[in-house]
Amino acid sequence: MKKVVILILFAIAFLQAESFTFYLLVPGYKEWLEAPPVIKNLANDELVSMEKDVDGYSGWFHYTWEKDLIPDSVLIYSHIDTLFLDPIGMNGFCSKNVSPLMMKMLSEIAGSKSIFFIANSEYAEMTAEVDEGGFAYFDVRPDVHYAKEMSFTYYSKKLFALVPDYKEWIQETPVVVDAENSSKFWEMIPDEQNKGWFSYSWNYCSASPDSLYLYKKSDSDRIAPVGENGFAYGKTELKPLKFNDVLNVYFYPDLRYDCAIPNMECFCKDDEECYCNYQKNIRWKTYDVRKSCQLRYDCLKDDFEPYYYNKESVPVRITPLVHIRGLRNLIQITSPKSMPYAIFNAMGQIVARGKVNGTANVMVPNSGMYFVKVGQEIRRLIVR
């Protein structure tokens, strides 16, 4: 009998040694916590559900493979992500550069029967046992887990924007345009409770832009962008609003509506100047400033007359006799008289030059933003 017990214990130990368990602390969003995540084997698209931690450490899930069945590479998805849009990979969650979890390699690196991965970067810093990649080779669950009384919401990235205080914007709807890919754009929704504010929500991290511009819906040619520094071109270099590190942004791009202090009412100094708390270089917040800063209809500026920014920071207006527009993979320049032209990419590098007398169709290497200089005049445009 004693020999049988020894053999059973030996068999159990052998089986345990021949298995590998991957432990995961999921991101702090409801869709990840309410049901086990799904592991997708990238070699054959096989799906398996992880198991909830039985030791009571909130937020932890695990899955165990036999050693000879460990997949080479996997990605992990929430149970509601049936389109496989927002995975957890080697770079954690919500990375625009997704790298698969190399599971077989991790099992060999671990040199043990388990490894612990923290997909929430804030929690990964709670213990020195976790390396820079978010991995631990000892059981960190007792020290790193979610408190049971914590409440969670579904992932949502939101932009709230107060339109510039020009008359031309009053009947307009803002459109959010991805600064890195102008073919991606989203129409904002009016906020009925807060004058001049609009909003848009992205429910998938992979769908949201990292940087953006605002345009009027009627501006189909995308010639008058609003960036982090407002209607800036012609006075300063236009900069996109960076949107990659935060979930909620309250964006008030016009100089007249800087809201640096909550609950401070906007006021008009005179007929030309209207202010909230005026701080020139700060035009967005991560807390809600909508109540303290709303559009003032009694002190709107006249319609905006765009000037076009050039590399010497000299505002110049394009002559009506010269027409420039971006078409698919090319820029069309029309001039009634012979004039030299040069086309610059967003980095200021010349991509084409020549002379136009009539109409010139100039091929460009990529879609994106270009500056076109005709004679001494410069225009900025987007090629899709």
N, C-alpha and C positions, 0 to 999 in steps of 0.2 A: 504493500500500500504506500509505504514511504517513497519507494522508487517511482511509483505512478505520480505522486504529488510533485516530486522533483522534476519529472519529465514534463508535466503540465506547466510548471513555473518556467522551465527552460524554454518551452515552446512559446509561451506568452512573451517572454523577454526577447526571443528571436524575432517574433512577429513585430513587436514594438520597434526593434532596431531596424527592421526592414520597411518602416513607414516614415512618412514625412508630413508634418502638419504645418500649414500656413495660417497664422493668426493675423487678423486685420482689425484695426480700429478705424471705423468708417468716418467720413466727414459728418459734421454736426448739422445735418439736414434731415428733415422728417422722412423723406423718401428712402434714405439709407438706413434709418433706424427702425422703421415700422415693420420691415420684413427682411429676410436674409438676402444679401446681394447674390448676383449671378456671376459665375466665372465662365469666361468664354475661351476655349482652347483655339488659338489662332491657326493651328495646323489642320483642324477638321471641323471647326465651328461648333464643336460639341459644347453644350451648356450644362453646368451643374450648379446647384444651389448650395451656398455655404450654410453652416449651422450656427445657431445663436449660442453664445457663450453660456455654458451651464453653471459656471462658477459665480454668476451674478455680477460680472463686471460689465456695466452698461456701455454699449457701443462696440463691443468686441464680437467678431464672428470668426469661424475657422473652417478649414476643410483639410481632410487627410487623404493622401495618396499612398499606395504601395510604391516602394522605391522604383520599381521597373515601369510604373505607369505615370510617373510625374511628367506633365507636359513640358515641352521646351519653352513656350511663351504663351502668356495669357493676358487678357484684360478683364477688369471687373466692373460690372454695371449695377446700378440700383434696379430693384425689381420692376419699377415703372418705365425704365428706359428701354422700351422694346425696339426702338430704332437704333440703339447702340450709338448714341451721340456723345455722351459724357462719361468716359471710362476713368477708372483709376489705373494708372500705370506706374512705371518706375519714378516718374516725376510727381506722383501723387494725383490729386484730383484737380480738375479745372486747369489743366496745362494745355496750351495751344500746340505744343510739340510733344505729342504722345509717344512714349516709348513703352513697349510691352514689358510686363514683369517676366523676366527670364527665370522661370520657376525651377527648372532643373539645375541651372547654374547657381541659384540661390541655395538650393538644398546642399550642393557640394561646398559652397562657401561657408555655410552655417556649420558644417562638420558635426551636426547633431540632428536630432529628429524633429526639430521645430525652429521656426523663425517668426518674429513679431514685426509687423509693419504698421506704422502710424501714418495714415493718409491726411490727417489734420496737422498741418505744420506747426500751429500754435501749441498743440499738445505734445508734439515731438520734442519741444524744448524743455519739457517739465522734468526730465531726468537725463543724467549724463550717460546712461546706459544706451541711449539711442544715438546712432551715428548721423552724419549730415544728410544721408539719404532717407532717413526715417526708419531705419531697420534696427532691431535689437536682437541679440542672440541669447538673452536671458529673459525670463518671464517678467515683463514690466507691467502687466495688467493690474496688480494691486496698487501701483503708484500712478498709472495713467489710464483713466476711464472717465466717463461722463457721470456726473451726480444724478441720482435717480429722480430728484425733484426738478431737474432742468426741463424746460419746454423747448420744442424745436419747431421750426417752420420749414416749408418746402423751399428749395433753392429758387431764388428770383433776383435778378440784377435789374435795378431800376434807375432810369434817368428822369429827373424832373428839370424842366427848363423854363425860365422866364424869358419871354421874347424881348428883343431889343425895343426900345421905346421910340420907334419911328412910326409915322402914320401908316406907312405901307404894310406894316406887320399886323395891323389890327384885324383885318379880315383874312389873315393868312394862317395856314397850319404849318408848323415846323416839320421838316423831314430830317431824320438822323441819317447821315451818310458815313459809312466806314472810311476813315481817312486813308487806309491802306488798300482798299478795294472799293472803288466808287460804284461798282455794280450792286453792292449790298446797301440797301437803304430801307428805312422803316418810318412810316407816318405816325406822328405822335398824336395823343388823345388829349383833348382839352380838359382842364381841371375846372369843373363848374363852381367849386367853392373858393378858388383863389384866382383873382384876375390876372390874366396874362400868362398863367402857368400851363404847361403841357407835360405829358409824361409818356413813357413807354417802358414795358417790362419784357425781359428775356428770361424764359424759364429753363433754358439750357445754356450752360456756360460756353459751349462751343459755338453757339449762334451769336453771342454778343461781341461787339467790336472792342478792341483794345484802345483805340483812339478814334475820334470822330469830329465831324463838322456838322453844323446845322445849316439848312437851306430853307427858303420858302418853298412850299409845295409847287407854286407856279414857276419857280426857277428851274425849269427842266434842263437848261443848259449848264446848270451848276456854276454860275459866274459870280455869285455874291455870297460866299461862305461866311459863317459866323464861327470863329474859333474861340479858344480860351481867352484871348485878349479882344474879344468882340469883333465889330467890323473894323479890323485892324489894318488890312492891306492898304497901301498908299501912305500910311503913317509909320507903322511898324511891321515887322515880319509876322505873317499869320501863323499861329500855332494851333494844332488840334488839341482838343480836350483829351487828356489821358484818362482812360477808363478801365485800366486792366487790374488795379489792385484793390478796388473797393466795390461794394455791392450797391449802395445807394448814393447817388450824387445829386445835389441840388445846385443847378447851374444857372447863374445870373450874369450873362456875358457882357451886358452893356455897362459902360462906365458910370452911368447915372444910377445904377441899382446894385452897388456893392453892398452886401448884407453881411458884415463881419460880426455883428452882435445881434443875437436873437431878440425879438420883441421891440426893436427900435423902429419907430415909424418912419416912413419915407416923407420927405418934405421938399418943397421947391424953394431954392434960395432966391431965384428970380425967374423971369420968363424963359431963361435959357438953360438953367442948371437945376436938376432934380437929384436928390441924394437919398440913399439910406445911409448907413455908416460908410463913409468914403475911404476905402483902402484900395489903392490903384491896382495892386498886383495880385489880389485874391478875389477870384470870381466864382468859386464853388465851395461847397461845404458837404460834409457827410452827415450833418444833422438838418432837421427840417426848418427852413427859414421862410417857408411860403407865407405864413401869417404875418410875418414882420416885414415882408417886402413884396408888394404887389404893383402891378402896372398902374401908373398914374395917367389917366386919360386927360387930365387938365393941364399937363405940361409935356405933351408929346413933341418930339422934334420933327422937322420937315422930313419928307422922304429922302432916303439915302441916295446920294449920287456917287456911284462907285468910282474910285480911282484904282489904278492897277499897280501893284507893288513890283519894284524891280530891285536888282541886287545892290544898287547904289542908294536904296532907300529914298529915291526921288519919285514922288507921285506924278504920273503922267496920264493923261486921258487919251484913249484911242480915238482917232479921227473917224467920223461917220463914213468917210470914203473908203476905208479899209475894213474888210470883213474877214473875221477869222472864226472858224468853228472846228470842233473835234468830231470826227467821224470814226467808224470802226477801223482801227489800226492806222489812221492817218489824220493829218491836220490840213485843212483846206484854207488857203490864203487867197483873198481876192483884192486887187488894187487896180484902179484905172490908169495908173502910170507906173513906170519901172521904178522899183524900190528894192533895196537889199533886205533880206530877212535872215534871222538866225533863230533856231529853236533850242532851248535849254531844258534839261530835265530838272527834277526837283532838287538835285544836288548842285545845280549851277553849271553842269557840264554841257557843252555844245553837242547836240546829236545830229544837227543838219544846218546847212546854210546855203544861200543862193540868192537869186533875184526873181521877183515876181512882176509880171506885166500882163495883167488879166487875172487868170486863176492858176494857182499852183497847188497840186495835191502832193503832200510830202508824207511819205511813210515814216512811222516812228516804231521803235523796237518793242515797246511794251505799252500797256494801258497805264494810266496814272496821270499825274499832274505835270504840266509843261508850262514854260514861259516862252512866248513868241514875241520877238522883237522885229518890228517892221519899220525901217527908217530909224527914227529916234524914239519910237513909241513901243510900249511893252504891254502885252496882255497875258493874263493867266487863264488857263483852261484845263479841262479834264478830258482825256481820251479814254473811252470805254472799250 
